[in-house]
Amino acid sequence: MTDLSALALVCTLTPSPAPSSSELMAQHILDDLTGQGVATSSVRVVDYDVKRGVQTDMGNGDEWPQIRERILAADILILSTPIWLGHPCSVAQQVMERLDAELSETDSQGRPIMYGKVAVVAVVGNEDGAHKTIADMMQGLNDVGFTLPAQGGTYWVGEAMQTIDFKDLDQVPDPVASTNAGLARNAVHLARTLKNVPYPAE
């Protein structure tokens, strides 16, 4: 049995079942988390009809609420995004905009509803900008109430103006694999700590 669960939100622009570097990176992290005794699952956001907006439910067939329920049920969130034109992709930005609604949601003790949950960020791309993308995503996740572990960001960025994607590599480079493993360990440690010693109520 496991005491923790993790959900990866894969923000690729590519619908299933086509291969995705963002999904592959997320899967490597999920595998590391599984090795730490965590139950894992993932969602490719673009496969759902997620409406634009900043509410928990935008109506008209919005499928974000079912993704939100899975976020609420998880202890660890992995946000995996590609870089496009030097920025997080539009799906990742849409996810952050939908999470903005959680600023006004609280638990039974009046704490922000995402308190006690850990978030990490994974980035892939063919150009520079991984640090800036991680910083943007982490800032938003922290604002919403997620807690960030030490070295909770990981990335692989290919050579500029080339066509090799993360999914095209024969194997994960050792520095990326090591970073992913450390990220997983720290995320699990922090999530277990927060589960045992929650943030104080107001």
C-alpha positions in Angstrom: 0.0 0.0 0.0 1.1 3.6 -0.6 0.4 6.6 1.5 0.8 9.1 -1.3 -0.5 9.7 -4.8 0.9 11.8 -7.7 -0.8 13.2 -10.8 1.1 14.5 -13.9 -0.6 17.2 -15.9 1.0 16.8 -19.3 0.6 20.1 -21.2 1.8 19.0 -24.7 0.0 20.5 -27.7 -0.2 17.1 -29.3 -3.3 15.0 -28.7 -3.1 11.3 -27.9 -2.0 8.8 -29.1 0.9 10.7 -30.8 4.2 10.5 -29.0 5.0 13.5 -26.7 8.3 14.6 -25.2 6.4 16.3 -22.3 4.6 13.1 -21.6 7.8 11.0 -21.7 9.5 13.4 -19.3 6.6 13.2 -16.9 6.6 9.4 -17.2 10.2 9.3 -16.1 9.3 11.3 -13.0 6.3 9.1 -12.3 8.5 6.0 -12.6 10.8 7.5 -10.0 7.9 8.3 -7.7 6.6 4.8 -8.1 9.9 3.6 -6.9 9.3 5.8 -3.8 6.0 4.0 -3.1 3.8 6.6 -4.7 0.6 5.7 -6.7 0.8 7.6 -10.0 -1.4 8.6 -12.9 -1.3 11.2 -15.7 -3.6 13.4 -17.8 -2.8 14.8 -21.2 -4.7 18.0 -20.9 -5.2 18.6 -24.6 -7.3 15.4 -24.8 -10.0 17.1 -22.7 -12.4 19.9 -23.6 -11.0 22.4 -21.1 -12.7 25.8 -21.5 -10.8 29.0 -21.2 -11.5 31.0 -18.0 -10.6 31.4 -14.4 -13.4 29.6 -12.6 -13.5 26.0 -11.3 -16.3 25.2 -13.8 -16.9 27.2 -16.9 -20.0 25.2 -17.9 -21.0 24.3 -21.5 -19.3 20.9 -21.3 -16.2 22.0 -19.6 -14.1 19.0 -18.7 -11.7 20.8 -16.3 -13.8 19.8 -13.2 -12.9 16.2 -13.7 -9.2 17.1 -14.0 -9.6 19.3 -10.9 -11.0 16.4 -8.9 -7.9 14.4 -9.7 -5.7 17.3 -8.7 -7.5 17.5 -5.4 -7.1 13.8 -4.8 -3.4 13.9 -5.4 -0.6 14.7 -2.9 2.0 15.6 -5.6 1.4 17.4 -8.9 3.8 17.3 -11.8 3.3 20.0 -14.4 5.1 19.0 -17.6 5.3 21.5 -20.4 7.2 22.1 -23.6 8.8 25.4 -24.5 7.4 27.2 -27.6 8.8 30.5 -28.8 10.7 30.8 -25.5 7.6 30.5 -23.3 5.5 27.8 -21.6 3.0 26.4 -24.1 -0.5 27.7 -24.2 -2.0 24.6 -22.6 0.3 25.1 -19.5 -0.8 28.7 -19.3 -4.4 27.6 -19.6 -3.9 25.2 -16.7 -2.4 28.0 -14.6 -5.4 30.2 -15.4 -7.8 27.5 -14.4 -5.9 27.0 -11.2 -6.3 30.7 -10.4 -9.8 29.8 -9.3 -8.3 27.9 -6.3 -7.2 31.2 -4.7 -10.8 31.6 -3.4 -11.3 27.9 -2.4 -10.6 26.8 1.1 -10.7 23.5 3.1 -12.8 22.8 6.2 -10.3 24.7 8.4 -10.2 27.8 6.2 -6.9 27.1 4.6 -6.4 27.5 0.8 -7.5 24.2 -0.7 -4.1 23.4 -2.3 -2.2 23.8 1.0 -0.5 20.5 1.8 0.0 19.6 -1.8 3.5 19.5 -3.5 4.1 20.7 -7.0 7.1 20.1 -9.3 7.7 21.3 -12.9 9.2 19.5 -15.9 10.2 21.3 -19.1 11.3 20.1 -22.5 12.2 22.0 -25.7 14.7 22.7 -28.5 15.6 26.2 -27.4 16.9 27.9 -24.3 14.4 29.2 -21.7 14.0 26.2 -19.4 14.9 28.2 -16.2 12.5 31.0 -17.1 9.7 28.6 -17.9 10.2 26.7 -14.6 10.3 30.0 -12.7 7.0 31.2 -14.3 5.2 27.9 -13.5 6.6 27.6 -10.0 5.6 31.2 -9.1 2.0 30.5 -10.2 1.8 27.2 -8.5 3.1 28.7 -5.2 0.7 31.6 -5.4 -2.2 29.1 -5.7 -1.0 27.3 -2.5 1.2 24.4 -3.7 4.5 23.8 -1.8 7.7 23.5 -3.8 10.4 21.0 -2.8 14.1 21.8 -3.0 15.3 21.5 -6.6 11.7 20.8 -7.8 12.3 21.6 -11.4 13.8 19.5 -14.1 14.4 20.0 -17.8 15.9 18.8 -21.1 16.6 21.4 -23.8 18.0 20.5 -27.1 20.5 22.4 -29.2 19.0 25.6 -30.7 17.8 25.5 -34.3 18.0 21.7 -34.3 15.2 19.1 -34.6 16.0 16.5 -32.0 13.3 16.2 -29.3 13.5 14.6 -25.9 11.5 11.6 -27.2 14.0 11.1 -30.0 16.9 10.4 -27.6 18.2 6.8 -27.2 18.3 7.2 -23.5 17.8 9.8 -20.8 21.0 11.8 -20.2 22.6 11.0 -16.8 22.3 14.6 -15.5 18.5 14.6 -16.3 18.0 11.2 -14.8 19.8 12.2 -11.7 17.8 15.4 -11.4 14.5 13.6 -11.9 15.4 11.1 -9.2 16.3 13.9 -6.8 13.2 15.8 -7.6 11.1 12.7 -6.9 12.9 12.0 -3.5 12.4 15.6 -2.4 8.8 15.7 -3.5 7.9 12.5 -1.6 9.8 13.7 1.5 8.0 17.0 1.5 4.5 15.5 0.7 4.9 13.0 3.6 6.0 15.8 5.9 3.0 18.0 5.0 0.7 15.0 5.4 2.0 14.4 8.9 2.3 18.0 9.9 -0.2 20.1 8.0 0.0 23.9 7.7 -1.8 25.6 10.6 -5.3 26.8 10.2 -6.1 30.5 10.3 
